[in-house]
Amino acid sequence: MQNSVGKILIVDDEEKLRSLLSRVISLEGFEVSEAPNAKIALKKIEQNEIDVVICDVKLPDATGIELCRQLKTISPLSEIIMLTAYGNIADGVQSIKNGAFDYIIKGDDNEKIIPLLHRALDKVRLQHRIAQLEKQVGRQYNFETILGKSPSIALSIELAKKVSSSDATVLLTGETGTGKEVFAQSIHYASSRRSKALVAVNCTAISKDLLESELFGYKAGAFTGATKDKKGLLEEAHEGTLFLDEIGEMQLELQAKLLRVLENGEFIALGDTKTKKVNVRIIAATNRDLQIEIKEGKFRQDLFYRLAVFQIELPALRDRMKDVPILAETFLKTFAAKTNKRISSIDAAAIQKLQQHNYPGNIRELKNIIERAVILCSGETISVEDLPVELQIAVSSTEANSLSAFDLASAENYTS
């Protein structure tokens, strides 16, 4: 909400009541406008940012219940307080079911209107703050933040964009450090589930014995130390997304239980006898070749087919070397800001060395190299001397061939 002054709209066909409420509310510092019917009220809502609408249940051209539904469609973050007579309390209750904040009885509850307005405004401000934070998160985790223009990464991004609008299960494959978690975040925040939770769990970071209880939760007494019921990560991700990183590490018994969730959305918490339902999208990631794992009996084939409804392979950094400069420059800006250093560039020789490296650790390794270089750099430009020793002495295949030819020629001249 841009303005700290609450904007109030009073909708009632009784002019005297509108004027009375308007004076009372204006004296509290609110900005007040009026409308005698639903048609004018809707026009004002469309043209202005209204925080709270005070509306009569009975209007000349609509009921307050109908208007409440329409107002919430046009301005979902606005709150509505219904005015009702003694005989129409049921309508006030029905309005709340349609999204109204509360209702007051005409004439009898005038002293309650200001405290009620303040409570409604508190909710409006909170909703605007949440919406603002969601936009910030959306900007932080979107496909525009995935850097690179090489054909291989462009294809991965395009596939991820296409699948994000669906509820399909996604399997992200590729070497460690290729950005699988960033892709999972971008898919979630581009989906219809963006306002719900994205719950991430690394299957290697939790012991096999604890992973089941973390995923499915447990009842009190399910095992030693389980003193109270605990909701699992599946329930935490209800209506959102569950990201299972390194899914290839999951034990077979747990794979069978995950398969049931994927098939019908059902699971049973540890120590419980009742089946629970959950609506959750699964995004899984692995650096293993699951087809090999299946042949070796380490991964269930039926689970693989459920997970790989839509599979996206993320390329290794060595297969997209043209993207190294833009990635390095981006990491430079980040770490220079964090360390308060005025480092603005990486010189051409250092870029060349960076592009000659094989990067077994992929993007994560490049990020670490740039962070280290920023710490070591004493000027405004990162040079070869700021890079790790193994990068400084590395030579490209072209340079190696030239050196070999030179050495061979020198040897021939020496022996002749």
Residue pairs with C-beta under 8 A, 6 or more apart in sequence:
1 49
1 51
1 124
1 125
1 128
2 49
3 31
3 49
5 29
5 30
5 31
6 30
6 31
6 51
6 52
6 117
6 121
6 124
7 30
7 31
7 33
7 48
7 49
7 50
7 51
7 52
8 25
8 30
8 31
8 32
8 33
8 50
8 51
8 52
8 53
8 54
8 117
9 32
9 33
9 34
9 35
9 41
9 44
9 45
9 50
9 52
9 53
9 54
10 18
10 21
10 22
10 25
10 32
10 33
10 34
10 35
10 53
10 54
10 55
11 34
11 35
11 36
11 37
11 38
11 41
11 53
11 54
11 55
11 56
11 59
11 67
12 18
12 21
12 36
12 54
12 55
12 56
12 59
12 83
13 36
13 37
13 56
13 59
13 60
14 56
15 36
17 83
17 106
18 34
18 36
19 34
21 54
21 113
22 32
22 34
24 110
24 113
24 114
25 32
25 113
25 114
25 117
26 32
28 114
28 117
30 117
33 44
33 48
33 50
35 41
35 44
36 60
37 59
37 60
37 61
37 62
38 59
38 61
38 62
38 66
38 67
38 70
39 61
41 53
41 55
41 67
41 71
42 67
42 70
42 71
42 74
44 50
45 53
45 71
45 74
45 75
45 78
46 74
49 75
50 75
50 78
51 78
51 79
51 120
51 121
51 124
52 78
52 79
52 80
52 81
52 101
52 117
52 120
52 121
52 124
53 71
53 78
53 79
53 80
53 81
54 80
54 81
54 83
54 113
55 64
55 67
55 68
55 71
55 80
55 81
55 82
55 83
56 64
56 82
56 83
56 84
56 106
57 63
57 64
57 65
57 82
57 83
57 84
57 85
57 88
57 91
57 92
57 95
57 103
58 64
58 85
58 88
59 67
62 70
63 91
64 82
64 83
64 84
64 91
64 95
65 91
65 94
65 95
65 98
68 80
68 82
68 95
68 98
68 99
68 100
69 98
69 99
71 78
71 80
72 78
72 80
72 98
72 99
77 124
77 127
77 128
77 131
78 124
79 100
79 101
79 120
79 121
79 123
79 124
80 95
80 99
80 100
80 101
81 100
81 101
81 102
81 103
81 104
81 113
81 116
81 117
81 120
82 91
82 92
82 95
82 96
82 100
82 102
82 103
82 104
83 103
83 104
83 106
84 91
84 92
84 103
84 104
84 105
84 106
85 105
85 106
86 105
86 108
89 103
89 105
92 100
92 103
93 103
95 103
96 102
96 103
101 116
101 119
101 120
101 123
102 116
102 119
102 120
104 112
104 113
104 116
134 194
134 195
137 189
138 189
138 194
141 182
141 185
141 186
141 188
141 189
142 186
142 189
142 190
143 157
143 160
143 161
143 186
143 190
145 182
145 186
146 153
146 157
146 179
146 182
146 183
146 186
147 323
147 326
147 327
147 330
148 154
148 320
148 323
148 326
148 327
149 322
149 323
149 326
150 315
150 319
150 320
150 322
150 323
152 315
152 319
152 320
153 314
153 315
153 320
153 323
156 183
156 312
156 313
156 314
156 315
159 310
159 312
160 170
160 183
160 186
160 187
160 312
161 190
163 170
163 187
163 310
163 312
164 186
164 187
164 188
164 190
164 191
165 190
165 191
165 192
166 191
166 310
167 191
167 192
167 193
167 281
168 309
168 310
169 262
169 281
169 282
169 283
169 284
169 306
169 307
169 308
169 309
169 310
170 184
170 187
170 282
170 283
170 284
170 309
170 310
170 311
170 312
171 247
171 284
171 285
171 286
171 307
171 308
171 309
171 310
171 311
171 312
172 180
172 183
172 184
172 283
172 284
172 285
172 286
172 311
172 312
172 314
173 285
173 286
173 287
173 290
173 311
173 312
173 313
173 314
174 180
174 287
174 313
174 314
174 315
174 316
175 287
175 314
175 316
175 362
176 287
176 361
176 362
176 364
177 317
177 361
177 362
177 363
177 364
177 365
178 314
178 315
178 316
178 317
178 362
178 363
179 314
179 362
179 363
180 245
180 285
180 314
181 200
181 243
181 245
181 285
183 312
183 314
184 198
184 200
184 241
184 243
184 245
184 283
184 285
185 198
185 243
187 241
187 283
188 194
188 198
188 240
188 241
188 243
188 281
188 283
189 198
191 241
191 281
193 239
193 240
193 241
193 281
196 237
196 238
196 239
196 240
196 241
197 236
197 237
197 238
197 240
197 241
198 237
198 240
198 241
198 243
199 233
199 236
199 237
199 240
199 241
199 242
199 243
200 243
200 245
201 211
201 214
201 215
201 233
201 242
201 243
201 244
201 245
202 245
202 246
203 211
203 244
203 245
203 246
203 247
203 248
203 249
203 250
204 245
204 246
204 249
206 214
208 251
208 254
211 250
211 251
211 254
212 254
212 257
212 270
213 222
213 223
213 230
213 232
213 270
214 232
214 233
215 232
215 233
215 234
215 254
215 258
216 232
216 234
216 257
216 267
216 268
216 269
216 270
217 229
217 230
217 231
217 232
217 234
217 235
217 269
217 270
218 226
218 229
218 230
218 232
218 269
218 270
218 271
218 272
219 226
219 229
219 269
219 270
219 271
219 272
220 226
220 227
220 228
220 229
220 271
221 271
222 269
222 270
222 271
222 272
223 270
223 271
226 270
226 271
229 269
232 267
232 269
233 242
234 242
234 261
234 267
234 278
234 280
235 276
235 278
237 278
237 280
238 278
238 279
238 280
239 279
239 280
240 280
240 281
241 280
241 281
241 282
241 283
242 280
242 281
242 282
242 283
243 283
243 284
243 285
244 250
244 258
244 282
244 283
244 284
244 285
245 284
245 285
246 285
246 286
246 287
247 284
247 285
247 286
247 307
248 286
248 287
248 288
248 290
248 293
248 298
248 299
250 258
252 298
252 299
252 300
255 299
255 300
255 303
256 300
256 303
257 267
258 303
259 300
259 302
259 303
259 306
260 266
260 267
261 267
261 278
261 280
261 282
262 282
262 303
262 306
262 307
263 306
265 277
265 278
265 279
265 280
266 275
266 276
266 277
266 278
267 275
267 276
267 278
268 274
268 275
268 276
269 276
282 307
284 307
290 299
290 304
290 308
291 304
293 299
294 300
294 301
294 304
316 359
316 362
317 323
317 324
317 327
317 359
317 362
317 363
317 365
317 366
318 358
318 359
321 355
324 351
324 354
324 355
324 366
325 346
325 351
325 354
325 355
327 363
327 366
327 367
328 346
328 351
328 354
328 366
328 370
329 345
329 346
331 366
331 367
331 370
331 371
332 343
332 345
332 346
332 370
332 373
332 374
332 382
335 370
335 371
335 374
335 375
336 342
336 343
336 344
336 374
339 374
339 375
341 374
341 377
342 380
343 374
343 377
343 379
343 380
343 381
343 382
344 380
344 381
345 380
345 381
345 382
346 354
346 373
346 381
346 382
347 381
347 382
347 383
347 384
349 383
349 384
350 373
350 382
350 383
350 384
350 386
350 387
352 396
353 384
353 387
353 391
353 392
353 394
354 366
354 369
354 387
354 391
356 391
356 394
356 395
356 396
357 369
357 391
357 394
359 365
359 366
361 368
369 387
369 388
369 391
370 382
372 386
372 388
373 382
373 386
373 387
374 382
376 386
377 383
377 386
384 391
384 392
385 392
395 403
